[in-house]
């Protein structure tokens, strides 16, 4: 059971790292698009579709990160709650 918990925790950590990396990539690409509009004066209409795709993907990645953070939080095991209760009430 402990080995399974460690495996799941490692998988969640790997997934969270992948999502954080992808979020950084998305934000950098969005910044490059904005910079190219501002610096070169290119018409923003050329980039609207790509920015919408990036914003949608960013929302999915953020939702995935929130889910990964919730998964990796340590739940209170029955033994831990018994010990904690004993400490609090005695």
Backbone atoms as SQL, in Angstrom:
CREATE TABLE atoms (id INTEGER PRIMARY KEY, chain TEXT, resi INTEGER, resn TEXT, atom TEXT, x REAL, y REAL, z REAL);
INSERT INTO atoms VALUES
  (1, 'A', 1, 'UNK', 'N', 0.830, -1.196, 0.000),
  (2, 'A', 1, 'UNK', 'CA', 0.000, 0.000, 0.000),
  (3, 'A', 1, 'UNK', 'C', 0.870, 1.252, 0.000),
  (4, 'A', 2, 'UNK', 'N', 1.942, 1.240, 0.772),
  (5, 'A', 2, 'UNK', 'CA', 2.831, 2.391, 0.823),
  (6, 'A', 2, 'UNK', 'C', 3.548, 2.580, -0.511),
  (7, 'A', 3, 'UNK', 'N', 3.943, 1.477, -1.154),
  (8, 'A', 3, 'UNK', 'CA', 4.606, 1.562, -2.458),
  (9, 'A', 3, 'UNK', 'C', 3.660, 2.158, -3.492),
  (10, 'A', 4, 'UNK', 'N', 2.403, 1.771, -3.437),
  (11, 'A', 4, 'UNK', 'CA', 1.405, 2.299, -4.364),
  (12, 'A', 4, 'UNK', 'C', 1.214, 3.799, -4.140),
  (13, 'A', 5, 'UNK', 'N', 1.172, 4.204, -2.897),
  (14, 'A', 5, 'UNK', 'CA', 1.020, 5.625, -2.567),
  (15, 'A', 5, 'UNK', 'C', 2.213, 6.427, -3.094),
  (16, 'A', 6, 'UNK', 'N', 3.430, 5.878, -2.935),
  (17, 'A', 6, 'UNK', 'CA', 4.626, 6.557, -3.432),
  (18, 'A', 6, 'UNK', 'C', 4.594, 6.666, -4.954),
  (19, 'A', 7, 'UNK', 'N', 4.146, 5.595, -5.612),
  (20, 'A', 7, 'UNK', 'CA', 4.072, 5.600, -7.072),
  (21, 'A', 7, 'UNK', 'C', 3.081, 6.660, -7.554),
  (22, 'A', 8, 'UNK', 'N', 1.932, 6.712, -6.922),
  (23, 'A', 8, 'UNK', 'CA', 0.921, 7.702, -7.300),
  (24, 'A', 8, 'UNK', 'C', 1.410, 9.126, -7.049),
  (25, 'A', 9, 'UNK', 'N', 2.114, 9.316, -5.947),
  (26, 'A', 9, 'UNK', 'CA', 2.639, 10.637, -5.627),
  (27, 'A', 9, 'UNK', 'C', 3.680, 11.066, -6.659),
  (28, 'A', 10, 'UNK', 'N', 4.526, 10.115, -7.078),
  (29, 'A', 10, 'UNK', 'CA', 5.540, 10.419, -8.090),
  (30, 'A', 10, 'UNK', 'C', 4.881, 10.763, -9.422),
  (31, 'A', 11, 'UNK', 'N', 3.850, 10.007, -9.807),
  (32, 'A', 11, 'UNK', 'CA', 3.134, 10.290, -11.052),
  (33, 'A', 11, 'UNK', 'C', 2.490, 11.675, -11.009),
  (34, 'A', 12, 'UNK', 'N', 1.890, 12.008, -9.883),
  (35, 'A', 12, 'UNK', 'CA', 1.242, 13.313, -9.739),
  (36, 'A', 12, 'UNK', 'C', 2.277, 14.434, -9.808),
  (37, 'A', 13, 'UNK', 'N', 3.421, 14.204, -9.209),
  (38, 'A', 13, 'UNK', 'CA', 4.488, 15.204, -9.234),
  (39, 'A', 13, 'UNK', 'C', 5.006, 15.399, -10.651),
  (40, 'A', 14, 'UNK', 'N', 5.171, 14.309, -11.378),
  (41, 'A', 14, 'UNK', 'CA', 5.629, 14.385, -12.763),
  (42, 'A', 14, 'UNK', 'C', 4.619, 15.139, -13.623),
  (43, 'A', 15, 'UNK', 'N', 3.343, 14.835, -13.437),
  (44, 'A', 15, 'UNK', 'CA', 2.293, 15.504, -14.198),
  (45, 'A', 15, 'UNK', 'C', 2.247, 16.992, -13.863),
  (46, 'A', 16, 'UNK', 'N', 2.384, 17.320, -12.596),
  (47, 'A', 16, 'UNK', 'CA', 2.368, 18.725, -12.176),
  (48, 'A', 16, 'UNK', 'C', 3.546, 19.477, -12.801),
  (49, 'A', 17, 'UNK', 'N', 4.724, 18.850, -12.836),
  (50, 'A', 17, 'UNK', 'CA', 5.892, 19.479, -13.448),
  (51, 'A', 17, 'UNK', 'C', 5.670, 19.708, -14.939),
  (52, 'A', 18, 'UNK', 'N', 5.070, 18.728, -15.605),
  (53, 'A', 18, 'UNK', 'CA', 4.792, 18.859, -17.037),
  (54, 'A', 18, 'UNK', 'C', 3.824, 20.011, -17.293),
  (55, 'A', 19, 'UNK', 'N', 2.783, 20.102, -16.460),
  (56, 'A', 19, 'UNK', 'CA', 1.796, 21.168, -16.615),
  (57, 'A', 19, 'UNK', 'C', 2.401, 22.550, -16.339),
  (58, 'A', 20, 'UNK', 'N', 3.254, 22.643, -15.316),
  (59, 'A', 20, 'UNK', 'CA', 3.902, 23.918, -15.006),
  (60, 'A', 20, 'UNK', 'C', 4.804, 24.354, -16.160),
  (61, 'A', 21, 'UNK', 'N', 5.523, 23.397, -16.735),
  (62, 'A', 21, 'UNK', 'CA', 6.391, 23.700, -17.868),
  (63, 'A', 21, 'UNK', 'C', 5.558, 24.189, -19.067),
  (64, 'A', 22, 'UNK', 'N', 4.446, 23.496, -19.335),
  (65, 'A', 22, 'UNK', 'CA', 3.592, 23.884, -20.463),
  (66, 'A', 22, 'UNK', 'C', 2.971, 25.262, -20.234),
  (67, 'A', 23, 'UNK', 'N', 2.599, 25.560, -18.995),
  (68, 'A', 23, 'UNK', 'CA', 2.040, 26.875, -18.682),
  (69, 'A', 23, 'UNK', 'C', 3.056, 27.968, -19.004),
  (70, 'A', 24, 'UNK', 'N', 4.302, 27.747, -18.652),
  (71, 'A', 24, 'UNK', 'CA', 5.359, 28.710, -18.976),
  (72, 'A', 24, 'UNK', 'C', 5.519, 28.892, -20.477),
  (73, 'A', 25, 'UNK', 'N', 5.450, 27.785, -21.219),
  (74, 'A', 25, 'UNK', 'CA', 5.563, 27.859, -22.680),
  (75, 'A', 25, 'UNK', 'C', 4.418, 28.676, -23.279),
  (76, 'A', 26, 'UNK', 'N', 3.228, 28.425, -22.787),
  (77, 'A', 26, 'UNK', 'CA', 2.047, 29.148, -23.289),
  (78, 'A', 26, 'UNK', 'C', 2.185, 30.640, -23.011),
  (79, 'A', 27, 'UNK', 'N', 2.566, 30.990, -21.789),
  (80, 'A', 27, 'UNK', 'CA', 2.702, 32.399, -21.432),
  (81, 'A', 27, 'UNK', 'C', 3.786, 33.083, -22.264),
  (82, 'A', 28, 'UNK', 'N', 4.892, 32.374, -22.540),
  (83, 'A', 28, 'UNK', 'CA', 5.946, 32.951, -23.373),
  (84, 'A', 28, 'UNK', 'C', 5.463, 33.162, -24.811),
  (85, 'A', 29, 'UNK', 'N', 4.722, 32.186, -25.330),
  (86, 'A', 29, 'UNK', 'CA', 4.205, 32.340, -26.692),
  (87, 'A', 29, 'UNK', 'C', 3.218, 33.498, -26.786),
  (88, 'A', 30, 'UNK', 'N', 2.377, 33.646, -25.768),
  (89, 'A', 30, 'UNK', 'CA', 1.432, 34.766, -25.761),
  (90, 'A', 30, 'UNK', 'C', 2.186, 36.101, -25.721),
  (91, 'A', 31, 'UNK', 'N', 3.240, 36.153, -24.931),
  (92, 'A', 31, 'UNK', 'CA', 4.049, 37.371, -24.842),
  (93, 'A', 31, 'UNK', 'C', 4.711, 37.666, -26.179),
  (94, 'A', 32, 'UNK', 'N', 5.215, 36.653, -26.854),
  (95, 'A', 32, 'UNK', 'CA', 5.841, 36.869, -28.162),
  (96, 'A', 32, 'UNK', 'C', 4.838, 37.419, -29.171),
  (97, 'A', 33, 'UNK', 'N', 3.618, 36.912, -29.117),
  (98, 'A', 33, 'UNK', 'CA', 2.589, 37.416, -30.031),
  (99, 'A', 33, 'UNK', 'C', 2.322, 38.893, -29.762),
  (100, 'A', 34, 'UNK', 'N', 2.162, 39.249, -28.491),
  (101, 'A', 34, 'UNK', 'CA', 1.904, 40.651, -28.137),
  (102, 'A', 34, 'UNK', 'C', 3.088, 41.520, -28.556),
  (103, 'A', 35, 'UNK', 'N', 4.304, 41.046, -28.301),
  (104, 'A', 35, 'UNK', 'CA', 5.491, 41.803, -28.687),
  (105, 'A', 35, 'UNK', 'C', 5.552, 42.006, -30.198),
  (106, 'A', 36, 'UNK', 'N', 5.209, 40.983, -30.956),
  (107, 'A', 36, 'UNK', 'CA', 5.271, 41.122, -32.412),
  (108, 'A', 36, 'UNK', 'C', 4.231, 42.116, -32.915),
  (109, 'A', 37, 'UNK', 'N', 3.105, 42.203, -32.239),
  (110, 'A', 37, 'UNK', 'CA', 2.094, 43.189, -32.617),
  (111, 'A', 37, 'UNK', 'C', 2.593, 44.597, -32.298),
  (112, 'A', 38, 'UNK', 'N', 3.150, 44.765, -31.100),
  (113, 'A', 38, 'UNK', 'CA', 3.585, 46.090, -30.654),
  (114, 'A', 38, 'UNK', 'C', 4.827, 46.552, -31.420),
  (115, 'A', 39, 'UNK', 'N', 5.830, 45.697, -31.501),
  (116, 'A', 39, 'UNK', 'CA', 7.108, 46.096, -32.087),
  (117, 'A', 39, 'UNK', 'C', 7.021, 46.255, -33.599),
  (118, 'A', 40, 'UNK', 'N', 6.445, 45.278, -34.269),
  (119, 'A', 40, 'UNK', 'CA', 6.435, 45.310, -35.735),
  (120, 'A', 40, 'UNK', 'C', 5.206, 46.013, -36.294),
  (121, 'A', 41, 'UNK', 'N', 4.224, 46.223, -35.485),
  (122, 'A', 41, 'UNK', 'CA', 3.011, 46.878, -35.953),
  (123, 'A', 41, 'UNK', 'C', 2.147, 45.973, -36.819),
  (124, 'A', 42, 'UNK', 'N', 2.340, 44.664, -36.683),
  (125, 'A', 42, 'UNK', 'CA', 1.526, 43.728, -37.465),
  (126, 'A', 42, 'UNK', 'C', 0.081, 43.807, -36.996),
  (127, 'A', 43, 'UNK', 'N', -0.856, 43.614, -37.905),
  (128, 'A', 43, 'UNK', 'CA', -2.270, 43.688, -37.510),
  (129, 'A', 43, 'UNK', 'C', -2.643, 42.562, -36.541),
  (130, 'A', 44, 'UNK', 'N', -3.284, 42.900, -35.440),
  (131, 'A', 44, 'UNK', 'CA', -3.640, 41.897, -34.428),
  (132, 'A', 44, 'UNK', 'C', -4.594, 40.826, -34.947),
  (133, 'A', 45, 'UNK', 'N', -5.331, 41.129, -35.997),
  (134, 'A', 45, 'UNK', 'CA', -6.300, 40.156, -36.512),
  (135, 'A', 45, 'UNK', 'C', -5.629, 38.851, -36.923),
  (136, 'A', 46, 'UNK', 'N', -4.358, 38.940, -37.322),
  (137, 'A', 46, 'UNK', 'CA', -3.631, 37.742, -37.731),
  (138, 'A', 46, 'UNK', 'C', -3.416, 36.787, -36.560),
  (139, 'A', 47, 'UNK', 'N', -3.429, 37.306, -35.367),
  (140, 'A', 47, 'UNK', 'CA', -3.074, 36.512, -34.196),
  (141, 'A', 47, 'UNK', 'C', -4.254, 36.138, -33.313),
  (142, 'A', 48, 'UNK', 'N', -5.425, 36.625, -33.628),
  (143, 'A', 48, 'UNK', 'CA', -6.593, 36.425, -32.769),
  (144, 'A', 48, 'UNK', 'C', -6.878, 34.938, -32.554),
  (145, 'A', 49, 'UNK', 'N', -6.914, 34.167, -33.608),
  (146, 'A', 49, 'UNK', 'CA', -7.247, 32.741, -33.480),
  (147, 'A', 49, 'UNK', 'C', -6.230, 32.015, -32.608),
  (148, 'A', 50, 'UNK', 'N', -4.942, 32.297, -32.830),
  (149, 'A', 50, 'UNK', 'CA', -3.907, 31.621, -32.036),
  (150, 'A', 50, 'UNK', 'C', -3.982, 32.033, -30.568),
  (151, 'A', 51, 'UNK', 'N', -4.235, 33.305, -30.305),
  (152, 'A', 51, 'UNK', 'CA', -4.354, 33.753, -28.910),
  (153, 'A', 51, 'UNK', 'C', -5.534, 33.082, -28.226),
  (154, 'A', 52, 'UNK', 'N', -6.632, 32.907, -28.940),
  (155, 'A', 52, 'UNK', 'CA', -7.789, 32.230, -28.354),
  (156, 'A', 52, 'UNK', 'C', -7.462, 30.774, -28.048),
  (157, 'A', 53, 'UNK', 'N', -6.723, 30.109, -28.945),
  (158, 'A', 53, 'UNK', 'CA', -6.298, 28.728, -28.696),
  (159, 'A', 53, 'UNK', 'C', -5.418, 28.656, -27.460),
  (160, 'A', 54, 'UNK', 'N', -4.478, 29.591, -27.361),
  (161, 'A', 54, 'UNK', 'CA', -3.570, 29.600, -26.215),
  (162, 'A', 54, 'UNK', 'C', -4.314, 29.883, -24.912),
  (163, 'A', 55, 'UNK', 'N', -5.267, 30.798, -24.944),
  (164, 'A', 55, 'UNK', 'CA', -6.041, 31.107, -23.737),
  (165, 'A', 55, 'UNK', 'C', -6.859, 29.897, -23.293),
  (166, 'A', 56, 'UNK', 'N', -7.432, 29.170, -24.244),
  (167, 'A', 56, 'UNK', 'CA', -8.206, 27.972, -23.903),
  (168, 'A', 56, 'UNK', 'C', -7.291, 26.899, -23.313),
  (169, 'A', 57, 'UNK', 'N', -6.132, 26.709, -23.925),
  (170, 'A', 57, 'UNK', 'CA', -5.194, 25.711, -23.402),
  (171, 'A', 57, 'UNK', 'C', -4.669, 26.115, -22.031),
  (172, 'A', 58, 'UNK', 'N', -4.428, 27.405, -21.848),
  (173, 'A', 58, 'UNK', 'CA', -3.952, 27.901, -20.555),
  (174, 'A', 58, 'UNK', 'C', -4.973, 27.605, -19.459),
  (175, 'A', 59, 'UNK', 'N', -6.249, 27.803, -19.758),
  (176, 'A', 59, 'UNK', 'CA', -7.301, 27.511, -18.774),
  (177, 'A', 59, 'UNK', 'C', -7.311, 26.024, -18.420),
  (178, 'A', 60, 'UNK', 'N', -7.134, 25.164, -19.415),
  (179, 'A', 60, 'UNK', 'CA', -7.096, 23.719, -19.153),
  (180, 'A', 60, 'UNK', 'C', -5.888, 23.337, -18.305),
  (181, 'A', 61, 'UNK', 'N', -4.748, 23.937, -18.615),
  (182, 'A', 61, 'UNK', 'CA', -3.528, 23.642, -17.859),
  (183, 'A', 61, 'UNK', 'C', -3.675, 24.101, -16.414),
  (184, 'A', 62, 'UNK', 'N', -4.233, 25.273, -16.205),
  (185, 'A', 62, 'UNK', 'CA', -4.430, 25.780, -14.843),
  (186, 'A', 62, 'UNK', 'C', -5.397, 24.876, -14.076),
  (187, 'A', 63, 'UNK', 'N', -6.450, 24.421, -14.738),
  (188, 'A', 63, 'UNK', 'CA', -7.384, 23.498, -14.090),
  (189, 'A', 63, 'UNK', 'C', -6.677, 22.191, -13.742),
  (190, 'A', 64, 'UNK', 'N', -5.816, 21.718, -14.624),
  (191, 'A', 64, 'UNK', 'CA', -5.045, 20.508, -14.353),
  (192, 'A', 64, 'UNK', 'C', -4.092, 20.690, -13.191),
  (193, 'A', 65, 'UNK', 'N', -3.478, 21.856, -13.105),
  (194, 'A', 65, 'UNK', 'CA', -2.584, 22.147, -11.975),
  (195, 'A', 65, 'UNK', 'C', -3.353, 22.185, -10.665),
  (196, 'A', 66, 'UNK', 'N', -4.525, 22.802, -10.683),
  (197, 'A', 66, 'UNK', 'CA', -5.355, 22.829, -9.474),
  (198, 'A', 66, 'UNK', 'C', -5.732, 21.424, -9.040),
  (199, 'A', 67, 'UNK', 'N', -6.083, 20.581, -10.003),
  (200, 'A', 67, 'UNK', 'CA', -6.440, 19.190, -9.692),
  (201, 'A', 67, 'UNK', 'C', -5.231, 18.425, -9.174),
  (202, 'A', 68, 'UNK', 'N', -4.065, 18.670, -9.767),
  (203, 'A', 68, 'UNK', 'CA', -2.849, 17.978, -9.330),
  (204, 'A', 68, 'UNK', 'C', -2.466, 18.397, -7.915),
  (205, 'A', 69, 'UNK', 'N', -2.631, 19.668, -7.612),
  (206, 'A', 69, 'UNK', 'CA', -2.315, 20.136, -6.259),
  (207, 'A', 69, 'UNK', 'C', -3.273, 19.525, -5.237),
  (208, 'A', 70, 'UNK', 'N', -4.539, 19.392, -5.607),
  (209, 'A', 70, 'UNK', 'CA', -5.517, 18.786, -4.698),
  (210, 'A', 70, 'UNK', 'C', -5.218, 17.306, -4.493),
  (211, 'A', 71, 'UNK', 'N', -4.723, 16.644, -5.531),
  (212, 'A', 71, 'UNK', 'CA', -4.421, 15.209, -5.447),
  (213, 'A', 71, 'UNK', 'C', -3.215, 14.947, -4.573),
  (214, 'A', 72, 'UNK', 'N', -2.224, 15.827, -4.632),
  (215, 'A', 72, 'UNK', 'CA', -0.987, 15.576, -3.895),
  (216, 'A', 72, 'UNK', 'C', -1.056, 16.019, -2.443),
  (217, 'A', 73, 'UNK', 'N', -2.108, 16.697, -2.049),
  (218, 'A', 73, 'UNK', 'CA', -2.206, 17.082, -0.647),
  (219, 'A', 73, 'UNK', 'C', -2.412, 15.828, 0.196),
  (220, 'A', 74, 'UNK', 'N', -1.801, 15.807, 1.341),
  (221, 'A', 74, 'UNK', 'CA', -1.814, 14.624, 2.192),
  (222, 'A', 74, 'UNK', 'C', -3.139, 14.495, 2.938),
  (223, 'A', 75, 'UNK', 'N', -3.889, 13.448, 2.650),
  (224, 'A', 75, 'UNK', 'CA', -5.148, 13.267, 3.377),
  (225, 'A', 75, 'UNK', 'C', -4.879, 12.800, 4.807),
  (226, 'A', 76, 'UNK', 'N', -5.807, 13.058, 5.650),
  (227, 'A', 76, 'UNK', 'CA', -5.693, 12.633, 7.040),
  (228, 'A', 76, 'UNK', 'C', -6.065, 11.155, 7.134),
  (229, 'A', 77, 'UNK', 'N', -5.102, 10.340, 7.502),
  (230, 'A', 77, 'UNK', 'CA', -5.365, 8.912, 7.614),
  (231, 'A', 77, 'UNK', 'C', -6.094, 8.638, 8.913),
  (232, 'A', 78, 'UNK', 'N', -6.804, 7.515, 9.013),
  (233, 'A', 78, 'UNK', 'CA', -7.526, 7.208, 10.248),
  (234, 'A', 78, 'UNK', 'C', -6.602, 7.185, 11.466),
  (235, 'A', 79, 'UNK', 'N', -5.427, 6.607, 11.322),
  (236, 'A', 79, 'UNK', 'CA', -4.494, 6.549, 12.449),
  (237, 'A', 79, 'UNK', 'C', -4.087, 7.953, 12.864),
  (238, 'A', 80, 'UNK', 'N', -3.791, 8.800, 11.904),
  (239, 'A', 80, 'UNK', 'CA', -3.375, 10.157, 12.218),
  (240, 'A', 80, 'UNK', 'C', -4.497, 10.899, 12.942),
  (241, 'A', 81, 'UNK', 'N', -5.735, 10.719, 12.512),
  (242, 'A', 81, 'UNK', 'CA', -6.828, 11.438, 13.164),
  (243, 'A', 81, 'UNK', 'C', -7.065, 10.921, 14.584),
  (244, 'A', 82, 'UNK', 'N', -6.837, 9.618, 14.809),
  (245, 'A', 82, 'UNK', 'CA', -6.979, 9.067, 16.157),
  (246, 'A', 82, 'UNK', 'C', -5.912, 9.647, 17.072),
  (247, 'A', 83, 'UNK', 'N', -4.671, 9.698, 16.578),
  (248, 'A', 83, 'UNK', 'CA', -3.586, 10.238, 17.382),
  (249, 'A', 83, 'UNK', 'C', -3.817, 11.718, 17.654),
  (250, 'A', 84, 'UNK', 'N', -4.224, 12.443, 16.637),
  (251, 'A', 84, 'UNK', 'CA', -4.479, 13.871, 16.803),
  (252, 'A', 84, 'UNK', 'C', -5.613, 14.101, 17.796),
  (253, 'A', 85, 'UNK', 'N', -6.670, 13.312, 17.701),
  (254, 'A', 85, 'UNK', 'CA', -7.780, 13.453, 18.640),
  (255, 'A', 85, 'UNK', 'C', -7.324, 13.167, 20.068),
  (256, 'A', 86, 'UNK', 'N', -6.522, 12.137, 20.233),
  (257, 'A', 86, 'UNK', 'CA', -6.033, 11.783, 21.567),
  (258, 'A', 86, 'UNK', 'C', -5.202, 12.923, 22.140),
  (259, 'A', 87, 'UNK', 'N', -4.378, 13.548, 21.301),
  (260, 'A', 87, 'UNK', 'CA', -3.540, 14.645, 21.769),
  (261, 'A', 87, 'UNK', 'C', -4.377, 15.877, 22.129),
  (262, 'A', 88, 'UNK', 'N', -5.391, 16.125, 21.337),
  (263, 'A', 88, 'UNK', 'CA', -6.209, 17.302, 21.569),
  (264, 'A', 88, 'UNK', 'C', -7.105, 17.165, 22.796),
  (265, 'A', 89, 'UNK', 'N', -7.631, 15.987, 23.025),
  (266, 'A', 89, 'UNK', 'CA', -8.608, 15.808, 24.100),
  (267, 'A', 89, 'UNK', 'C', -8.017, 15.344, 25.411),
  (268, 'A', 90, 'UNK', 'N', -6.749, 15.055, 25.439),
  (269, 'A', 90, 'UNK', 'CA', -6.133, 14.609, 26.704),
  (270, 'A', 90, 'UNK', 'C', -5.249, 15.666, 27.283);
